[in-house]
Amino acid sequence: MAPKYEDIEELLHARVDIHARLQLLPYNGFPEIKEPGDGRYLYTSKRVAGKLTSTYAGAYTEDLYNLLLRNAHKARSLRKELRRIEKELSQNRYTDSAPAPDILGNRDFAREFILDNDVLYSRTDYSVLSHTAQLVNEGFFAQGGRIRGVPVTIGRSSYVPKIPFEADV
């Protein structure tokens, strides 16, 4: 079964969204109540690089404790969804491998080309931009540096940009 690139793209968007949502959780870990001396304090505990860590959350209140429980539950469900997405990506034969060395070389060469004094001081026009894009995309896109000739859509939007004309660019 051939991988469906639209499905992979959607899964990658979902994975990025979940990672962002996990980063935005104010407290990430399971609530823990500690009672040293005369007070009750809330901490969140989680494993970081194989070590159990505790982070102070505040003095014990029911509201804070419930917030920590909700965050722990939310984080658990997000990580479960993340594992499902990773499994689907692997079933679609997607890997997070680095680009091939020749592609990285093309990118580096294009950077040196862009930073060349002759290019920096020349007028930026279609031919310079097209040549730069061709250098960057060589070995990665078949027609890198050419204006697209097919319609495209913008993800999660109904907007369809017009196909540009080379004379207008």
N, CA, C and O atoms as a DFTB+ gen file, in Angstrom:
676 C
 N C O
     1  1       0.840      -1.175       0.000
     2  2       0.000       0.000       0.000
     3  2       0.891       1.247       0.000
     4  3       1.743       1.407       0.874
     5  1       0.693       2.111      -0.967
     6  2       1.487       3.328      -1.084
     7  2       1.045       4.357      -0.044
     8  3      -0.143       4.466       0.258
     9  1       1.988       5.102       0.495
    10  2       1.611       6.112       1.493
    11  2       0.800       7.229       0.851
    12  3       1.076       7.637      -0.277
    13  1      -0.183       7.713       1.561
    14  2      -1.000       8.823       1.091
    15  2      -0.419      10.096       1.701
    16  3      -0.464      10.290       2.916
    17  1       0.118      10.945       0.860
    18  2       0.828      12.118       1.349
    19  2      -0.094      13.109       2.047
    20  3       0.333      13.822       2.955
    21  1      -1.356      13.159       1.629
    22  2      -2.307      14.042       2.308
    23  2      -2.542      13.570       3.740
    24  3      -2.640      14.382       4.660
    25  1      -2.633      12.241       3.926
    26  2      -2.811      11.689       5.271
    27  2      -1.588      11.964       6.141
    28  3      -1.719      12.317       7.313
    29  1      -0.403      11.802       5.564
    30  2       0.825      12.053       6.311
    31  2       0.903      13.519       6.708
    32  3       1.274      13.844       7.835
    33  1       0.552      14.404       5.778
    34  2       0.580      15.837       6.083
    35  2      -0.384      16.177       7.208
    36  3      -0.056      16.963       8.097
    37  1      -1.570      15.588       7.170
    38  2      -2.558      15.829       8.224
    39  2      -2.071      15.301       9.575
    40  3      -2.249      15.952      10.604
    41  1      -1.457      14.118       9.561
    42  2      -0.916      13.555      10.804
    43  2       0.219      14.412      11.356
    44  3       0.324      14.592      12.570
    45  1       1.067      14.942      10.479
    46  2       2.157      15.802      10.937
    47  2       1.623      17.095      11.540
    48  3       2.150      17.577      12.543
    49  1       0.579      17.658      10.935
    50  2      -0.044      18.861      11.507
    51  2      -0.617      18.546      12.892
    52  3      -0.463      19.330      13.828
    53  1      -1.272      17.404      13.010
    54  2      -1.854      17.015      14.300
    55  2      -0.756      16.804      15.341
    56  3      -0.921      17.179      16.501
    57  1       0.360      16.206      14.932
    58  2       1.464      15.966      15.860
    59  2       2.054      17.284      16.365
    60  3       2.333      17.426      17.556
    61  1       2.242      18.238      15.467
    62  2       2.758      19.548      15.869
    63  2       1.793      20.225      16.827
    64  3       2.210      20.824      17.818
    65  1       0.500      20.130      16.529
    66  2      -0.523      20.735      17.387
    67  2      -0.490      20.130      18.791
    68  3      -0.570      20.855      19.783
    69  1      -0.374      18.813      18.872
    70  2      -0.342      18.145      20.179
    71  2       0.913      18.542      20.955
    72  3       0.840      18.802      22.156
    73  1       2.069      18.592      20.278
    74  2       3.288      19.020      20.959
    75  2       3.131      20.431      21.507
    76  3       3.568      20.717      22.621
    77  1       2.511      21.313      20.732
    78  2       2.307      22.696      21.195
    79  2       1.353      22.728      22.388
    80  3       1.586      23.463      23.348
    81  1       0.297      21.947      22.332
    82  2      -0.654      21.918      23.440
    83  2      -0.021      21.362      24.705
    84  3      -0.328      21.826      25.804
    85  1       0.857      20.376      24.568
    86  2       1.567      19.848      25.737
    87  2       2.493      20.908      26.340
    88  3       2.614      21.016      27.560
    89  1       3.139      21.685      25.476
    90  2       4.039      22.729      25.973
    91  2       3.277      23.845      26.681
    92  3       3.824      24.506      27.564
    93  1       2.016      24.058      26.300
    94  2       1.229      25.146      26.876
    95  2       0.553      24.784      28.197
    96  3       0.009      25.659      28.871
    97  1       0.582      23.508      28.572
    98  2      -0.015      23.139      29.851
    99  2       0.771      23.803      30.978
   100  3       1.993      23.663      31.045
   101  1       0.081      24.526      31.866
   102  2       0.828      25.232      32.916
   103  2       1.526      24.286      33.886
   104  3       2.614      24.597      34.371
   105  1       0.932      23.160      34.171
   106  2       1.541      22.176      35.067
   107  2       1.513      20.839      34.351
   108  3       0.445      20.349      33.983
   109  1       2.667      20.255      34.154
   110  2       2.757      18.993      33.440
   111  2       3.327      17.948      34.383
   112  3       4.525      17.951      34.667
   113  1       2.497      17.074      34.859
   114  2       2.913      16.030      35.783
   115  2       1.741      15.653      36.674
   116  3       0.671      16.258      36.600
   117  1       1.945      14.669      37.500
   118  2       0.884      14.204      38.391
   119  2       0.951      14.960      39.716
   120  3       2.038      15.190      40.248
   121  1      -0.219      15.349      40.252
   122  2      -0.201      16.116      41.504
   123  2       0.284      15.273      42.678
   124  3       0.017      14.075      42.776
   125  1       0.998      15.945      43.551
   126  2       1.544      15.294      44.724
   127  2       1.395      16.275      45.890
   128  3       1.779      17.440      45.781
   129  1       0.837      15.797      47.004
   130  2       0.658      16.634      48.188
   131  2       1.781      16.318      49.167
   132  3       2.010      15.159      49.512
   133  1       2.476      17.359      49.610
   134  2       3.533      17.194      50.609
   135  2       3.151      18.029      51.825
   136  3       2.659      19.150      51.701
   137  1       3.388      17.462      52.992
   138  2       3.024      18.138      54.236
   139  2       4.241      18.277      55.156
   140  3       4.307      17.630      56.201
   141  1       5.193      19.111      54.772
   142  2       6.331      19.320      55.671
   143  2       5.956      20.338      56.745
   144  3       5.524      21.445      56.423
   145  1       6.109      19.990      57.964
   146  2       5.820      20.931      59.051
   147  2       4.332      21.191      59.208
   148  3       3.543      20.264      59.389
   149  1       3.960      22.457      59.139
   150  2       2.582      22.834      59.459
   151  2       1.707      23.117      58.232
   152  3       0.540      23.468      58.413
   153  1       2.196      22.987      57.012
   154  2       1.385      23.318      55.837
   155  2       1.271      22.170      54.855
   156  3       1.974      21.163      54.941
   157  1       0.355      22.363      53.916
   158  2       0.182      21.397      52.827
   159  2       0.540      22.113      51.530
   160  3       0.093      23.232      51.278
   161  1       1.350      21.452      50.716
   162  2       1.827      22.068      49.482
   163  2       1.636      21.097      48.333
   164  3       1.710      19.880      48.501
   165  1       1.390      21.662      47.168
   166  2       1.191      20.850      45.968
   167  2       2.419      20.924      45.072
   168  3       2.996      21.988      44.851
   169  1       2.793      19.764      44.570
   170  2       3.896      19.628      43.630
   171  2       3.391      18.814      42.455
   172  3       2.419      18.068      42.573
   173  1       4.057      18.964      41.321
   174  2       3.804      18.058      40.204
   175  2       5.040      17.191      40.046
   176  3       6.168      17.681      40.101
   177  1       4.819      15.915      39.851
   178  2       5.951      15.012      39.673
   179  2       5.860      14.344      38.315
   180  3       4.780      13.968      37.860
   181  1       7.011      14.204      37.677
   182  2       7.088      13.528      36.382
   183  2       8.505      13.036      36.171
   184  3       9.434      13.445      36.867
   185  1       8.653      12.163      35.211
   186  2       9.970      11.634      34.878
   187  2      10.585      12.486      33.775
   188  3       9.954      12.756      32.753
   189  1      11.833      12.904      34.002
   190  2      12.596      13.654      33.019
   191  2      13.932      12.939      32.859
   192  3      14.723      12.851      33.798
   193  1      14.163      12.440      31.674
   194  2      15.397      11.693      31.379
   195  2      15.599      10.546      32.352
   196  3      16.721      10.288      32.790
   197  1      14.518       9.857      32.693
   198  2      14.597       8.691      33.558
   199  2      14.617       8.993      35.041
   200  3      14.612       8.068      35.853
   201  1      14.640      10.268      35.417
   202  2      14.663      10.643      36.835
   203  2      13.318      11.238      37.213
   204  3      12.715      11.988      36.445
   205  1      12.854      10.892      38.413
   206  2      11.614      11.448      38.924
   207  2      11.898      12.837      39.485
   208  3      12.746      13.002      40.362
   209  1      11.175      13.841      38.967
   210  2      11.369      15.214      39.428
   211  2      10.072      15.758      39.995
   212  3       8.985      15.355      39.580
   213  1      10.189      16.671      40.941
   214  2       9.029      17.347      41.519
   215  2       9.196      18.845      41.324
   216  3      10.281      19.396      41.510
   217  1       8.099      19.495      40.944
   218  2       8.103      20.940      40.753
   219  2       7.035      21.545      41.643
   220  3       5.894      21.083      41.658
   221  1       7.401      22.568      42.376
   222  2       6.471      23.230      43.289
   223  2       5.374      23.913      42.490
   224  3       5.654      24.629      41.529
   225  1       4.111      23.690      42.889
   226  2       2.973      24.301      42.208
   227  2       2.320      25.381      43.061
   228  3       1.802      26.362      42.527
   229  1       2.338      25.211      44.380
   230  2       1.747      26.224      45.252
   231  2       1.211      25.616      46.526
   232  3       1.264      24.404      46.732
   233  1       0.681      26.500      47.396
   234  2       0.044      26.023      48.621
   235  2      -1.225      25.267      48.247
   236  3      -1.879      25.577      47.251
   237  1      -1.559      24.282      49.052
   238  2      -2.693      23.425      48.736
   239  2      -4.007      24.205      48.787
   240  3      -4.341      24.849      49.781
   241  1      -4.736      24.120      47.676
   242  2      -6.134      24.544      47.612
   243  2      -6.857      23.516      46.763
   244  3      -6.248      22.851      45.924
   245  1      -8.145      23.388      46.980
   246  2      -8.928      22.430      46.193
   247  2      -8.893      22.798      44.709
   248  3      -8.788      21.927      43.845
   249  1      -8.981      24.105      44.425
   250  2      -8.975      24.547      43.019
   251  2      -7.668      24.184      42.328
   252  3      -7.673      23.673      41.209
   253  1      -6.560      24.446      42.990
   254  2      -5.264      24.124      42.396
   255  2      -5.102      22.618      42.236
   256  3      -4.602      22.147      41.216
   257  1      -5.522      21.874      43.237
   258  2      -5.418      20.414      43.153
   259  2      -6.243      19.880      41.972
   260  3      -5.777      19.020      41.223
   261  1      -7.470      20.396      41.812
   262  2      -8.313      19.964      40.692
   263  2      -7.723      20.378      39.350
   264  3      -7.816      19.634      38.374
   265  1      -7.113      21.567      39.295
   266  2      -6.439      21.996      38.071
   267  2      -5.297      21.048      37.723
   268  3      -5.129      20.666      36.565
   269  1      -4.516      20.673      38.728
   270  2      -3.409      19.734      38.488
   271  2      -3.918      18.382      38.009
   272  3      -3.320      17.769      37.125
   273  1      -5.025      17.912      38.593
   274  2      -5.610      16.641      38.142
   275  2      -6.091      16.730      36.699
   276  3      -5.860      15.820      35.903
   277  1      -6.772      17.847      36.361
   278  2      -7.254      18.021      34.980
   279  2      -6.082      18.089      34.002
   280  3      -6.132      17.485      32.930
   281  1      -5.029      18.821      34.368
   282  2      -3.855      18.911      33.494
   283  2      -3.182      17.556      33.312
   284  3      -2.753      17.216      32.209
   285  1      -3.088      16.786      34.384
   286  2      -2.482      15.450      34.290
   287  2      -3.298      14.556      33.373
   288  3      -2.745      13.820      32.556
   289  1      -4.619      14.623      33.515
   290  2      -5.497      13.826      32.653
   291  2      -5.373      14.282      31.199
   292  3      -5.299      13.454      30.291
   293  1      -5.351      15.596      30.978
   294  2      -5.230      16.144      29.625
   295  2      -3.896      15.740      29.001
   296  3      -3.848      15.344      27.837
   297  1      -2.816      15.839      29.774
   298  2      -1.497      15.467      29.257
   299  2      -1.457      13.984      28.905
   300  3      -0.886      13.601      27.884
   301  1      -2.060      13.151      29.745
   302  2      -2.090      11.707      29.471
   303  2      -2.839      11.417      28.176
   304  3      -2.382      10.611      27.366
   305  1      -3.998      12.070      27.970
   306  2      -4.770      11.824      26.743
   307  2      -4.034      12.377      25.520
   308  3      -4.102      11.778      24.447
   309  1      -3.330      13.507      25.661
   310  2      -2.567      14.053      24.538
   311  2      -1.406      13.131      24.168
   312  3      -1.142      12.903      22.988
   313  1      -0.710      12.598      25.184
   314  2       0.394      11.665      24.894
   315  2      -0.116      10.373      24.261
   316  3       0.559       9.788      23.414
   317  1      -1.304       9.927      24.668
   318  2      -1.911       8.734      24.064
   319  2      -2.232       9.009      22.592
   320  3      -1.982       8.165      21.732
   321  1      -2.781      10.179      22.308
   322  2      -3.073      10.563      20.923
   323  2      -1.783      10.688      20.119
   324  3      -1.747      10.326      18.943
   325  1      -0.734      11.192      20.741
   326  2       0.560      11.314      20.081
   327  2       1.115       9.937      19.711
   328  3       1.658       9.760      18.621
   329  1       0.981       8.972      20.607
   330  2       1.432       7.599      20.294
   331  2       0.637       7.017      19.138
   332  3       1.196       6.309      18.300
   333  1      -0.677       7.307      19.078
   334  2      -1.509       6.824      17.969
   335  2      -1.047       7.431      16.651
   336  3      -0.967       6.741      15.635
   337  1      -0.744       8.726      16.674
   338  2      -0.290       9.403      15.460
   339  2       1.048       8.836      15.004
   340  3       1.245       8.589      13.814
   341  1       1.970       8.629      15.945
   342  2       3.274       8.055      15.604
   343  2       3.110       6.670      14.981
   344  3       3.819       6.324      14.035
   345  1       2.183       5.884      15.506
   346  2       1.926       4.553      14.963
   347  2       1.389       4.651      13.543
   348  3       1.820       3.906      12.662
   349  1       0.451       5.564      13.316
   350  2      -0.093       5.743      11.960
   351  2       0.973       6.235      10.994
   352  3       1.016       5.804       9.842
   353  1       1.831       7.132      11.458
   354  2       2.910       7.608      10.593
   355  2       3.835       6.465      10.194
   356  3       4.245       6.367       9.037
   357  1       4.160       5.607      11.144
   358  2       5.036       4.476      10.812
   359  2       4.336       3.489       9.889
   360  3       4.985       2.879       9.039
   361  1       3.024       3.319      10.038
   362  2       2.284       2.445       9.122
   363  2       2.273       3.008       7.710
   364  3       2.219       2.257       6.736
   365  1       2.323       4.335       7.599
   366  2       2.395       4.982       6.289
   367  2       3.833       5.116       5.796
   368  3       4.095       5.804       4.809
   369  1       4.758       4.461       6.483
   370  2       6.181       4.419       6.145
   371  2       6.829       5.798       6.179
   372  3       7.704       6.105       5.369
   373  1       6.391       6.622       7.124
   374  2       6.997       7.939       7.306
   375  2       8.064       7.840       8.381
   376  3       7.850       7.227       9.427
   377  1       9.209       8.444       8.119
   378  2      10.266       8.504       9.124
   379  2      10.755       9.944       9.229
   380  3      10.684      10.707       8.266
   381  1      11.246      10.302      10.397
   382  2      11.780      11.636      10.637
   383  2      13.270      11.670      10.335
   384  3      14.054      12.179      11.136
   385  1      13.657      11.145       9.211
   386  2      15.078      11.101       8.897
   387  2      15.541      12.460       8.370
   388  3      14.752      13.247       7.845
   389  1      16.810      12.704       8.522
   390  2      17.391      13.953       8.029
   391  2      17.453      13.903       6.506
   392  3      17.512      12.818       5.928
   393  1      17.440      15.051       5.855
   394  2      17.569      15.059       4.396
   395  2      18.883      14.430       3.963
   396  3      19.853      14.390       4.720
   397  1      18.894      13.947       2.746
   398  2      20.096      13.310       2.201
   399  2      21.249      14.314       2.171
   400  3      21.017      15.519       2.064
   401  1      22.492      13.827       2.263
   402  2      23.653      14.726       2.275
   403  2      23.730      15.634       1.049
   404  3      24.151      16.785       1.163
   405  1      23.325      15.126      -0.138
   406  2      23.396      15.990      -1.322
   407  2      22.386      17.129      -1.248
   408  3      22.637      18.218      -1.764
   409  1      21.250      16.882      -0.612
   410  2      20.260      17.954      -0.434
   411  2      20.803      18.991       0.547
   412  3      20.665      20.192       0.317
   413  1      21.415      18.537       1.631
   414  2      22.024      19.475       2.578
   415  2      23.144      20.277       1.911
   416  3      23.305      21.468       2.175
   417  1      23.906      19.620       1.054
   418  2      24.956      20.325       0.318
   419  2      24.388      21.382      -0.613
   420  3      24.936      22.477      -0.733
   421  1      23.272      21.042      -1.278
   422  2      22.619      22.027      -2.150
   423  2      22.164      23.242      -1.350
   424  3      22.307      24.380      -1.797
   425  1      21.620      22.993      -0.180
   426  2      21.153      24.092       0.668
   427  2      22.325      24.984       1.075
   428  3      22.237      26.210       1.009
   429  1      23.423      24.353       1.496
   430  2      24.590      25.133       1.911
   431  2      25.185      25.917       0.742
   432  3      25.594      27.067       0.905
   433  1      25.230      25.293      -0.436
   434  2      25.746      25.993      -1.613
   435  2      24.857      27.190      -1.948
   436  3      25.356      28.259      -2.298
   437  1      23.548      27.010      -1.842
   438  2      22.623      28.114      -2.135
   439  2      22.832      29.258      -1.147
   440  3      22.749      30.424      -1.532
   441  1      23.103      28.942       0.131
   442  2      23.393      29.989       1.119
   443  2      24.636      30.780       0.708
   444  3      24.628      32.010       0.754
   445  1      25.721      30.071       0.300
   446  2      26.938      30.778      -0.120
   447  2      26.645      31.628      -1.337
   448  3      27.140      32.750      -1.448
   449  1      25.819      31.090      -2.281
   450  2      25.408      31.831      -3.474
   451  2      24.657      33.104      -3.093
   452  3      24.923      34.175      -3.639
   453  1      23.709      32.981      -2.146
   454  2      22.896      34.135      -1.747
   455  2      23.755      35.194      -1.075
   456  3      23.523      36.389      -1.260
   457  1      24.742      34.769      -0.297
   458  2      25.576      35.713       0.447
   459  2      26.748      36.248      -0.372
   460  3      27.541      37.039       0.139
   461  1      26.869      35.835      -1.622
   462  2      27.923      36.330      -2.489
   463  2      27.706      37.823      -2.749
   464  3      26.571      38.259      -2.942
   465  1      28.796      38.613      -2.754
   466  2      28.680      40.060      -2.938
   467  2      27.990      40.432      -4.245
   468  3      27.189      41.366      -4.278
   469  1      28.295      39.706      -5.326
   470  2      27.662      40.029      -6.602
   471  2      26.147      39.853      -6.534
   472  3      25.399      40.629      -7.129
   473  1      25.707      38.847      -5.818
   474  2      24.271      38.610      -5.679
   475  2      23.657      39.620      -4.718
   476  3      22.563      40.127      -4.965
   477  1      24.355      39.914      -3.624
   478  2      23.827      40.864      -2.647
   479  2      23.603      42.247      -3.248
   480  3      22.617      42.912      -2.930
   481  1      24.517      42.680      -4.116
   482  2      24.425      44.025      -4.667
   483  2      23.683      44.088      -5.993
   484  3      23.476      45.175      -6.533
   485  1      23.283      42.951      -6.520
   486  2      22.529      42.975      -7.778
   487  2      21.042      43.182      -7.498
   488  3      20.562      42.983      -6.382
   489  1      20.343      43.581      -8.530
   490  2      18.899      43.794      -8.422
   491  2      18.223      42.433      -8.240
   492  3      18.500      41.488      -8.979
   493  1      17.340      42.345      -7.256
   494  2      16.622      41.091      -7.026
   495  2      15.458      41.034      -7.998
   496  3      14.546      41.859      -7.948
   497  1      15.503      40.050      -8.880
   498  2      14.416      39.887      -9.833
   499  2      14.067      38.405      -9.956
   500  3      14.611      37.561      -9.243
   501  1      13.173      38.117     -10.851
   502  2      12.679      36.755     -11.012
   503  2      13.806      35.777     -11.329
   504  3      13.830      34.673     -10.785
   505  1      14.738      36.162     -12.197
   506  2      15.777      35.211     -12.604
   507  2      16.692      34.850     -11.436
   508  3      17.078      33.689     -11.298
   509  1      17.046      35.827     -10.590
   510  2      17.894      35.539      -9.430
   511  2      17.147      34.650      -8.439
   512  3      17.705      33.676      -7.933
   513  1      15.886      34.983      -8.161
   514  2      15.097      34.174      -7.225
   515  2      14.872      32.766      -7.761
   516  3      14.940      31.791      -7.011
   517  1      14.608      32.664      -9.043
   518  2      14.381      31.352      -9.657
   519  2      15.646      30.497      -9.583
   520  3      15.586      29.310      -9.263
   521  1      16.786      31.112      -9.881
   522  2      18.049      30.366      -9.839
   523  2      18.364      29.915      -8.413
   524  3      18.814      28.789      -8.203
   525  1      18.130      30.789      -7.437
   526  2      18.368      30.437      -6.041
   527  2      17.473      29.268      -5.620
   528  3      17.938      28.314      -4.996
   529  1      16.189      29.353      -5.966
   530  2      15.260      28.275      -5.627
   531  2      15.652      26.971      -6.313
   532  3      15.505      25.896      -5.732
   533  1      16.147      27.059      -7.541
   534  2      16.584      25.858      -8.251
   535  2      17.767      25.208      -7.542
   536  3      17.835      23.983      -7.439
   537  1      18.702      26.028      -7.050
   538  2      19.861      25.497      -6.329
   539  2      19.433      24.816      -5.030
   540  3      19.924      23.740      -4.689
   541  1      18.522      25.452      -4.320
   542  2      18.075      24.907      -3.039
   543  2      17.296      23.614      -3.241
   544  3      17.464      22.663      -2.478
   545  1      16.453      23.572      -4.254
   546  2      15.541      22.439      -4.439
   547  2      16.110      21.306      -5.278
   548  3      15.444      20.284      -5.449
   549  1      17.311      21.452      -5.802
   550  2      17.887      20.412      -6.652
   551  2      17.987      19.096      -5.884
   552  3      18.568      19.043      -4.800
   553  1      17.422      18.045      -6.450
   554  2      17.421      16.733      -5.811
   555  2      16.287      16.553      -4.830
   556  3      16.109      15.468      -4.275
   557  1      15.517      17.604      -4.611
   558  2      14.416      17.522      -3.657
   559  2      13.077      17.697      -4.372
   560  3      12.148      16.919      -4.159
   561  1      12.984      18.713      -5.214
   562  2      11.807      18.933      -6.039
   563  2      12.231      18.849      -7.496
   564  3      13.304      19.322      -7.872
   565  1      11.376      18.243      -8.311
   566  2      11.730      18.031      -9.707
   567  2      11.914      19.339     -10.468
   568  3      12.834      19.462     -11.276
   569  1      11.045      20.315     -10.215
   570  2      11.135      21.572     -10.955
   571  2      11.307      22.748     -10.008
   572  3      10.607      23.754     -10.121
   573  1      12.230      22.619      -9.083
   574  2      12.483      23.704      -8.145
   575  2      12.984      24.929      -8.869
   576  3      13.867      24.830      -9.722
   577  1      12.435      26.083      -8.542
   578  2      12.833      27.319      -9.181
   579  2      11.883      27.759     -10.275
   580  3      11.999      28.875     -10.782
   581  1      10.959      26.915     -10.644
   582  2       9.965      27.285     -11.665
   583  2       8.673      27.686     -10.979
   584  3       8.363      27.204      -9.890
   585  1       7.936      28.552     -11.607
   586  2       6.636      28.958     -11.073
   587  2       5.679      27.790     -11.229
   588  3       5.653      27.119     -12.261
   589  1       4.904      27.562     -10.196
   590  2       3.998      26.416     -10.231
   591  2       2.960      26.591     -11.325
   592  3       2.527      27.703     -11.630
   593  1       2.575      25.469     -11.906
   594  2       1.584      25.487     -12.971
   595  2       0.333      24.713     -12.608
   596  3      -0.535      24.489     -13.451
   597  1       0.244      24.306     -11.355
   598  2      -0.931      23.550     -10.918
   599  2      -1.566      24.275      -9.741
   600  3      -0.878      24.965      -8.989
   601  1      -2.885      24.121      -9.580
   602  2      -3.540      24.771      -8.445
   603  2      -3.099      24.149      -7.127
   604  3      -2.792      22.958      -7.062
   605  1      -3.072      24.965      -6.080
   606  2      -2.746      24.495      -4.743
   607  2      -3.803      24.990      -3.781
   608  3      -4.567      25.905      -4.091
   609  1      -3.840      24.379      -2.613
   610  2      -4.733      24.850      -1.555
   611  2      -3.893      25.140      -0.330
   612  3      -2.782      24.630      -0.181
   613  1      -4.431      25.951       0.526
   614  2      -3.771      26.260       1.783
   615  2      -4.468      25.431       2.843
   616  3      -5.689      25.493       2.986
   617  1      -3.681      24.643       3.597
   618  2      -4.222      23.708       4.574
   619  2      -5.273      24.304       5.486
   620  3      -5.116      25.414       5.995
   621  1      -6.341      23.563       5.688
   622  2      -7.444      23.925       6.565
   623  2      -8.079      25.246       6.171
   624  3      -8.552      25.994       7.028
   625  1      -8.092      25.538       4.869
   626  2      -8.690      26.770       4.376
   627  2      -9.370      26.495       3.049
   628  3      -8.986      25.573       2.328
   629  1     -10.371      27.286       2.728
   630  2     -11.037      27.125       1.444
   631  2     -10.404      28.018       0.384
   632  3     -10.802      27.965      -0.780
   633  1      -9.417      28.845       0.769
   634  2      -8.766      29.766      -0.156
   635  2      -7.875      29.004      -1.125
   636  3      -7.067      28.169      -0.718
   637  1      -8.031      29.299      -2.413
   638  2      -7.190      28.708      -3.451
   639  2      -6.487      29.856      -4.171
   640  3      -7.132      30.595      -4.914
   641  1      -5.166      30.022      -3.965
   642  2      -4.462      31.128      -4.625
   643  2      -4.412      30.943      -6.132
   644  3      -4.396      29.822      -6.641
   645  1      -4.388      32.075      -6.838
   646  2      -4.316      32.034      -8.301
   647  2      -2.971      31.486      -8.740
   648  3      -1.975      31.590      -8.024
   649  1      -2.959      30.901      -9.927
   650  2      -1.695      30.442     -10.507
   651  2      -0.988      31.687     -11.038
   652  3      -1.554      32.405     -11.862
   653  1       0.240      31.957     -10.582
   654  2       0.941      33.168     -11.015
   655  2       1.424      33.064     -12.463
   656  3       1.691      31.975     -12.972
   657  1       1.527      34.217     -13.103
   658  2       2.081      34.297     -14.449
   659  2       3.505      34.794     -14.344
   660  3       3.799      35.715     -13.582
   661  1       4.400      34.172     -15.122
   662  2       5.813      34.508     -15.029
   663  2       6.070      35.974     -15.338
   664  3       6.956      36.581     -14.735
   665  1       5.319      36.553     -16.259
   666  2       5.522      37.958     -16.624
   667  2       5.154      38.905     -15.485
   668  3       5.675      40.018     -15.416
   669  1       4.259      38.476     -14.589
   670  2       3.816      39.315     -13.479
   671  2       4.710      39.209     -12.254
   672  3       4.650      40.054     -11.362
   673  1       5.538      38.174     -12.211
   674  2       6.346      37.953     -11.018
   675  2       7.537      38.896     -10.995
   676  3       8.337      38.857     -10.060
